[in-house]
Amino acid sequence: MKPETPAEFIRKYPRTTAHIISESLGYATPSTAGRIGLDGLHGRENYCEWIASCYRGNARECLERSIRNRHSHEGFMADYRLAQRLVDHYLETEEEPLLASWF
């Protein structure tokens, strides 16, 4: 069964959520990444500022690119390990950064 909420997406696909954060260069918080991933999984548009600007609202394209580029998510601004720690912390506490994961 496909997840129906961003939180369910994050719990089911924590690594993909972290890769979406990395692909966003830290723009997306865990819940934003979960919403993008959920919309992409269901083929829905998403109009957060990053997706609207870079993907014309196409959340599926972002989801696919995040997965396809997963091996390049390292270094400054695209650090998968940091993103994974943020996702793990979110799953444990439901706490996350307010505006962006990092800048």
ABEGO torsion letter per residue (X at the ends): XBBABAAAAAAABAAAAAAAAAAAGGABBAAAAAAAAAAAAAGBBBABAAAAAAAGGBAAAAAAAAAAAAAABBEBGABAAAAAAAAAAAAAAGBBBAABABX
